[in-house]
């Protein structure tokens, strides 16, 4: 049985207005549904509107046209049941790891003892139990990402939005955090929308991959094999995944909205 949609985008468009008054259409007529509990990756070149879609789902910006609806029918934005992990580091420099992770619970009014118990459990789960008293300046890049992941999960959001969260890390750290994310998501029932430009990352993580071209045009929308865990070697060299990789790569490299630049 197909899961009910958690998020539905219908004919969504977004126009930004520059300082000089010029209107720039970033997205036009974007329509798709995201099933509850699924892991969906949006892949696309820079400027295809991936991050704009996440920002609209999160309620940080409004569509210029069309609608974004949720299963519960609530239209108020931003939503408290959405966690968002952005590309940039957003840990508060004056708070240690424990108090950064506990911050969403503090904002919601949870008492100190309860929120610290919850924060410590998440810190342990992401492998930072020995670092809860460290400040962001004392953390490596990988540790900062782990702390940010724990903070996103602190309020137990139903939907997780991740915008190229591991792109700045080296290959080993990226692999470790990809595995950590899958472990945290597995069996949780949470819905994940994950933005990446890395096709291999999308094929390793997702249930479904949507390839966007300029203007948010959906060039490929494909369900992936359900078997998990996936071995990165299988994703890179397995015949089924090679075919999927070629299909997605072709969509990104033949984007009609991207002008080719001749090199001298």
N, C-alpha and C positions, 0 to 999 in steps of 0.2 A: 504494500500500500504506500502511495506517495504521501510524504509528510505535508501537512498544511503549510501554506506560506507564512513565514514570520514577518517578511518585509515585501512590499509590492511597489515597484516603480512603474508608473503609467505615463507615457508620453512626456517624460521629464526633460525640460530644457533649462539652461542657465546662461544668462547674459551678464557679463561684467562691463562696467563703464569705466574707461580710463580717465585720468585727470583732465585730458584734453576734450573729454566728452564723447570720444569714440566708443561705440558699442562693440564688444567682442563676444560672439556666441561660442561658448566653450562646449556646451552640450546641446544636442537637438534630438527630440523624439526618442529618448532612452526608455525602453520598456523591458523589464524582466522581474521575475519573482525569486525570492530566496527562501528555501524550505527551512522550517524550524529544525534546529539541531544539526544543520549541515555546515560544512566547511567549504566556502566559496572563495576562489582566488580571482581577482581582477588583474589581468596583465595588459600591458600596453606601453607604447612609447611615451616619452615625456610630452605633455600637452594633450593627451588623449582624454583627460577628464577624470582619471581614476580617483585622485585625492578629492576633487570637487564632489564626486558622488559620495564618498565617505563623509565629508563635511555636511552634506545635505541629509544623509541618513541620521547623522548624529544630532541634527537640528541646529548646527552652528551657523549655517546659512540657509536661506529659503530658495526653493526652485523659482525660476522666473516663469515657468509654465509647467503644467502637469501636476501630478500628485505623488507623494510618498506616503504609503499607509502601512500600519502595523496591525497585527492580528487582533490586538485588544481594542482597536478602534480609537485609542487615545491620540489626540492631535497636538497636545501641548508639547512644546519644544523649549529647551533641550530635554531629553528623557533621562531620568535617573537610572533606568535599567539598561543603559548602554555604557560600556567601557571603551575608551579610545586610547590607543597607544600610537603616538605620532612618530615621525622620523626623528624629530629633534628631542633632545633630552629635556625633560621638564621637572626633574626632581628639584625640590626647594633647597637651595644651598645652606640655609640656616637650620635645617632639620636633619637629624641623623636618619639612617635607614628605617629604624623602627617607627619613628614619628612621620616620615614620609609615607610609609605604607599604611599607617593608621589614619592618615588625614581624611580620606573619604568617609570613614566611619565617624570621625570627629565632627565633620560637617553635618552628618545626619543626626547628631545628638546622642550617639551611643556613649555610655559611660566609659571612663578611662580604663578600668580593669578589663571590661569585656573587649574593648577595641584592641587593647594590647595583646590579649590572648589570641584574638583572631589574626592580628598582624604578625605575631611571632610564628604562628602555624604556617602562614603563607611564606614568610621569610625562610623557614625551614624547608618548605616544599620546593623553593627555587634555589636551594643550595647556598643560602647566605646566613646560616645560623650564627656563624662566627663574626659577622660583619654588621650586626644590628645597631651598634653604637658608632659606626663610621659615618662620616659626612660625605656628600657627593664628591667633593674634591679628593677624597681618599680612596675612591673606587676606580677600578679599571672600567673600560668601555663595556665589557661583558657583564661585570657586576652591576653597573648602572642599568643596563637593559633588564637584568633579572629583578632588580628592585622596582623598576617601572612596571614590569609585568605583574609582580606581586601587588603593587598599588592598584593597578587596573582591576585585579580580581578581588580586592578587599571587600567591595560592596556587593559581591556576588551578582554581577550584571548578567542578564539573560542573553545579551548580544555583545560580542566583542568586535571592535573595528581596529584593524592594525594596518598602518600605512608604512610599508617598507621598513618594518621595525628592526631588521637585522642587517640591512644593507651596508652599514658602515663597519661591520665586524669582519674579522678574518674568517677564512673558511672553516677552521676548526670550531671557533666559538659559535659561528652561525649554525653549524650542524648540531652542536650541543643544545642551543636554544630552540631550534626547530623541534628536536626530540622532546625537550621539556614542554613546549607548547602543546604538542600532540598528546603527551601524557596528561597534562592538566585538562585538556579538552575531552579526551576519550571518556565516554560514558556520562559526561556532565549534562548532556542535553542542550548545551549552549550553542548558539548560532555564531559562526565566525565569518566575517568578510575581511579578506586579507589582500592588500594591494602589494604587488611586486612587479618589477620589470624582468625578473629572472624566471625563465620558463622552467628550468630544472626545479627551482624552489616550489613553483606552483604544482608541478607534477608530483613532487614528493609529498606535499601537504594536503592537497585539496580533494574533496569529493567531486568538485565541478570547477571547471576553469572557463572564464569568460574573457575573450580577447577583444579589446577595444581598439578601434582606429579613431582617427580624428573626428571630433564632434561627439565622441561617445558611441559611434556606430559599432554595433556588435557584429564582428566578423566571424567569430567562432564561439559556440556555446556547447561545451562537451562534458558529459559525465565520465568520471574516471573509474577504473576498476576498484571495487570496494575492499579488496584484500588489504589488510594492515597487520603489522607495520610494513611499510615499504622500505626496501633496501635501496640506498642511493645508487648503488651499482646497477641494480635492476632498472631503476628509473633512467639511468644514463645509457644503458646498453641493451635492455630488454626490447625485443622487436615491437611489442605493442606500444611501449612508451616512446620508442624512436619515431614511430608513425605519428603519434600525438604531438611530439616535439616538432616534427616537420610541418604539421598542419598549423600549429600555433606560430611558428617562426615565419612561415609564409604569410600569415595574416598580418604580422607586424612589419614585415619588410616590403610588403606590397600595398601599404597604406596609400590610397589615392590622394589623401589630403597632405602628404608630406612630400615636399619638393626635393628631388635629388640634387646634390651639389657636386658639380664637376671639380675634380682635383687637378691641379697643374702637374 
